[in-house]
Amino acid sequence: MKMIQNEAGRMVPESVNGLKQVPYMGVAKYKPEGYKAKPPIRSCADYPEDGNKIVKNLKEALIKCGIKDGMTISTHHHLRNGDVLTNQLFDVIHSMGIKGIRWFPSASFSCHKHLIPYLEDGTIHHIEGSMNGPLGEFTTYGKMAGVGVLRSHGGRYQAIQDGEVHIDIAVIAAPTADPFGNATGDRGKSACGLLGFALADSEYADKVIVATDNLIPFPCYPWQIQGNNVDYVVEVETLGDPAKIVSGTTEVTKSPDRLLISEYTAQFIEDAGLMKNGFSFQAGSGGTNLAFALYLKERMKAKGVKARFVRGGSTKYLVEMLQEGLTDYILDGQTFDLEGVRSMRENANHVNTSPFTSYNYHGKGNFASIVDIAVLGATEVDVNFNANVVSHTDGLLLHGIGGWQNCMFSKCTILAIPSFRDRIPVILDEVTTLCAPGELVDVIVTERGIAINPLRKDLMKAVKNSSLPIRPIKEIQEEVYRLCGGAPAKPDVDKRKVVAVVKWVDGTLLDSVYQLKK
Amino acid sequence: MKMIQNEAGRMVPESVNGLKQVPYMGVAKYKPEGYKAKPPIRSCADYPEDGNKIVKNLKEALIKCGIKDGMTISTHHHLRNGDVLTNQLFDVIHSMGIKGIRWFPSASFSCHKHLIPYLEDGTIHHIEGSMNGPLGEFTTYGKMAGVGVLRSHGGRYQAIQDGEVHIDIAVIAAPTADPFGNATGDRGKSACGLLGFALADSEYADKVIVATDNLIPFPCYPWQIQGNNVDYVVEVETLGDPAKIVSGTTEVTKSPDRLLISEYTAQFIEDAGLMKNGFSFQAGSGGTNLAFALYLKERMKAKGVKARFVRGGSTKYLVEMLQEGLTDYILDGQTFDLEGVRSMRENANHVNTSPFTSYNYHGKGNFASIVDIAVLGATEVDVNFNANVVSHTDGLLLHGIGGWQNCMFSKCTILAIPSFRDRIPVILDEVTTLCAPGELVDVIVTERGIAINPLRKDLMKAVKNSSLPIRPIKEIQEEVYRLCGGAPAKPDVDKRKVVAVVKWVDGTLLDSVYQLKK
């Protein structure tokens, strides 16, 4: 595997799974040329006139799609850790004796450890997509035949749109659908909220299968997935486990340290003058982020400030803000709890978005850079504000990128993170895996102080009279190193063996993940 | 101009405006090959990070789009006869000295007679799109430099999608928009309902300009047009004349003959057993169609029947059906009155659709063939049920195709037409211009009787005990010929001079419109 050093100083392979790669060139430096992917022209003459595209089962649909060895099959992750359909899909593919599939999920979860035997027996050649938990661990130990390719949500849309990844068959889990293939995620026993992660798949795949456990008469509206892009519809007994698809409630952190981080973050936003009428923010669904949203909400109420929009991952906390008139809109990318799903279904101002609208870097702009403040997590940062979100300091690949890279383009990107976890410092000299260049990280908030990127002199100035503990990042690092006994050990990896690569939002290669020696 | 006879027996040119054509091959006979059009890949790096794409005026936007001689510029017709923007657009283009534009509107109206001088002085080379009224007349007399190309709404989407028509610059009139280019037609002083006719333009044009007279802060939601496809946003004082964009009310016919046709049509649907729970229908906005909808509504109420969906062009009459629970959904393609606009804005079950969902024949099915009953008009029919909707018996091209060809694919297509107009019989031996093959026309309802296409033995059987005057079409024709003094004169045309062509839904050439000798 020939390696090249990219503009971030990271070594990346010249080619991945036989495809030549472009090394990362810097933020906004790579200029794409050429044209978008061009799906084949279809004709209504080849589809049922009455709009009924139902076939007997997944196997029949796959046969009609012309499944064969080596194809790329995509799935989406809106069913999260409750996904049963994908496992059943690969049971069927395995039973058909098909080999060498490139599985292209928008993300995989612990529930997909069911697929490890199929990775071992060659049914699946490799995974391109987030590998949360067991599949990431499997990959880090060099057990996957091919190289994993990690992309952000926007990067996945970009890769499909630009023709980097050609999907042969897309399988879309649809909590509600009609026989024509119109589908929505906002209702049905397996309701997951929305289906935006499958949008690109439905638009660009050669063949599209919609599988549903709630078939209703045409028209299924909203049609988050449009039947005009769908080839076959399959009824299944169940898509998954509702309790794991969306949680009944999402929990705010109870850790005093995390609560302090949340409070600092909210105060920073107010003190820096960012919390003003018509502003916008995005926060994730972790316990720290939820607490942050609550603290910010109190500050907004106290000052009589209203947001123009907030971006989800939505939870009941964002829904309450919408209902209380603290924001005009929730622009939602995925719903994390039942209240989020209900609100999306019932409230016209709780809007479902997609990686196309929100994150695709190869569009005519996207929503992410319009957002005033993004509050994100990270597994590690370095003293130059570079950040990691996919691997741990022990070298294990355990998380996907999600929308994290895309959100880096907000006007003020804040990483709200503890200064150490399990006695391992989080602020390092160098991150294990580079997922975002430091120039895009504006602020790091820890329980021990807040570091502002020196590039953001405007923010420095804005908070110079704040009571917040604004500190140089090195000073925080040194304090934590003293507490934890110095820099953590580097993972024991084989630098000749790349097990996965991290793409930047423009499709270039930002970093490599190396095989861990057991 | 070399002419070929197509499968319908009509003579069509081998090439049109320099482009080789495929002659019509029969319904569902032409199988497209190849791939959809592929727009260039863009990068967020080339668009403003804050999402603000506003430029000073139309001229600046056109310059930034790189306008030059011979380009294709598209507009949409949701502003109907109240459109001021398109006229202003061509005033600007004319003032810049640009020549030879192919104007590609989804339709043109009387208000666009303002553009005739630009057709005469070479600013506009020719029009591809419906030419209602004066521009049609202008064309029929051979005054346009190029050949007009008439397409259905679905055919226009198909032509753009398939790359038959490449749009250089799309100009989208947006009654409400944000600086990013998200746009909706359902609100604002120039509200027109929806913007579906501009969807393909926004997706496939090289450059997209959104012009609005109601700029609001991001996000403009609903985003019927997505800002991610938009290059520039222009604020204008006014898009048009609200009273001509949508009428305050739409008028039901008062003609006793037309009322009888409407009543026959409603009774036919009931007697044939088509009016049953979960059924669907589409009817246009003409006075006869409105009356039909009212008669059908009374029958539905009397029998306790509920539709699953009705298709608009919506009017207050369809809105009342939705509000009274007589249908679950209105699937709307355009809104004809203020009540339609209000309902679309306020009622989640009044759904905006596009030519992609509804009509595109080169998709994986479309909605049109799912509809149980379509009630349409026609300028002429022949004894073999072939129909004309664009020209009059005197040879003048005065109407567009609209969704008419697309609706022909409904399960029961009914032409509800008077047997004569101004003493000219409507049922002829041969139509002046062929717009739909007879095999797709199932029933012709006139005030003198109802003719069922002999191909539809099922319908014949279904109404055999009906009190309706079911008659052979020839018998009705003969009666009308006696009344009107025989067959009307053929128009005096120059068969060597094709002034416009009529495309079928699959992009093939169905017929030619010839130059009228003055």
Chai-1 contact restraints between the chains, C-beta under 6 A:
chainA,res_idxA,chainB,res_idxB,connection_type,confidence,min_distance_angstrom,max_distance_angstrom,comment,restraint_id
A,A28,B,A45,contact,1.0,0.0,6.0,A-B,restraint_1
A,P32,B,I41,contact,1.0,0.0,6.0,A-B,restraint_2
A,P32,B,S43,contact,1.0,0.0,6.0,A-B,restraint_3
A,G34,B,I41,contact,1.0,0.0,6.0,A-B,restraint_4
A,Y35,B,K38,contact,1.0,0.0,6.0,A-B,restraint_5
A,Y35,B,P40,contact,1.0,0.0,6.0,A-B,restraint_6
A,K36,B,K38,contact,1.0,0.0,6.0,A-B,restraint_7
A,K36,B,P39,contact,1.0,0.0,6.0,A-B,restraint_8
A,K36,B,I41,contact,1.0,0.0,6.0,A-B,restraint_9
A,K38,B,Y35,contact,1.0,0.0,6.0,A-B,restraint_10
A,K38,B,K36,contact,1.0,0.0,6.0,A-B,restraint_11
A,K38,B,K38,contact,1.0,0.0,6.0,A-B,restraint_12
A,P39,B,K36,contact,1.0,0.0,6.0,A-B,restraint_13
A,P40,B,Y35,contact,1.0,0.0,6.0,A-B,restraint_14
A,I41,B,P32,contact,1.0,0.0,6.0,A-B,restraint_15
A,I41,B,G34,contact,1.0,0.0,6.0,A-B,restraint_16
A,I41,B,K36,contact,1.0,0.0,6.0,A-B,restraint_17
A,I41,B,D162,contact,1.0,0.0,6.0,A-B,restraint_18
A,I41,B,H362,contact,1.0,0.0,6.0,A-B,restraint_19
A,R42,B,G363,contact,1.0,0.0,6.0,A-B,restraint_20
A,R42,B,K364,contact,1.0,0.0,6.0,A-B,restraint_21
A,S43,B,P32,contact,1.0,0.0,6.0,A-B,restraint_22
A,S43,B,H362,contact,1.0,0.0,6.0,A-B,restraint_23
A,C44,B,Y361,contact,1.0,0.0,6.0,A-B,restraint_24
A,C44,B,G365,contact,1.0,0.0,6.0,A-B,restraint_25
A,C44,B,N366,contact,1.0,0.0,6.0,A-B,restraint_26
A,A45,B,A28,contact,1.0,0.0,6.0,A-B,restraint_27
A,Y47,B,K364,contact,1.0,0.0,6.0,A-B,restraint_28
A,Y47,B,G365,contact,1.0,0.0,6.0,A-B,restraint_29
A,E49,B,S369,contact,1.0,0.0,6.0,A-B,restraint_30
A,G51,B,G365,contact,1.0,0.0,6.0,A-B,restraint_31
A,G51,B,I370,contact,1.0,0.0,6.0,A-B,restraint_32
A,D162,B,I41,contact,1.0,0.0,6.0,A-B,restraint_33
A,P217,B,R308,contact,1.0,0.0,6.0,A-B,restraint_34
A,F218,B,I370,contact,1.0,0.0,6.0,A-B,restraint_35
A,P219,B,F309,contact,1.0,0.0,6.0,A-B,restraint_36
A,Y221,B,V351,contact,1.0,0.0,6.0,A-B,restraint_37
A,N228,B,T357,contact,1.0,0.0,6.0,A-B,restraint_38
A,N228,B,G363,contact,1.0,0.0,6.0,A-B,restraint_39
A,N228,B,K364,contact,1.0,0.0,6.0,A-B,restraint_40
A,D231,B,K364,contact,1.0,0.0,6.0,A-B,restraint_41
A,R308,B,P217,contact,1.0,0.0,6.0,A-B,restraint_42
A,F309,B,P219,contact,1.0,0.0,6.0,A-B,restraint_43
A,V351,B,Y221,contact,1.0,0.0,6.0,A-B,restraint_44
A,T357,B,N228,contact,1.0,0.0,6.0,A-B,restraint_45
A,Y361,B,C44,contact,1.0,0.0,6.0,A-B,restraint_46
A,H362,B,I41,contact,1.0,0.0,6.0,A-B,restraint_47
A,H362,B,S43,contact,1.0,0.0,6.0,A-B,restraint_48
A,G363,B,R42,contact,1.0,0.0,6.0,A-B,restraint_49
A,G363,B,N228,contact,1.0,0.0,6.0,A-B,restraint_50
A,K364,B,R42,contact,1.0,0.0,6.0,A-B,restraint_51
A,K364,B,Y47,contact,1.0,0.0,6.0,A-B,restraint_52
A,K364,B,N228,contact,1.0,0.0,6.0,A-B,restraint_53
A,K364,B,D231,contact,1.0,0.0,6.0,A-B,restraint_54
A,G365,B,C44,contact,1.0,0.0,6.0,A-B,restraint_55
A,G365,B,Y47,contact,1.0,0.0,6.0,A-B,restraint_56
A,G365,B,G51,contact,1.0,0.0,6.0,A-B,restraint_57
A,N366,B,C44,contact,1.0,0.0,6.0,A-B,restraint_58
A,S369,B,E49,contact,1.0,0.0,6.0,A-B,restraint_59
A,I370,B,G51,contact,1.0,0.0,6.0,A-B,restraint_60
A,I370,B,F218,contact,1.0,0.0,6.0,A-B,restraint_61
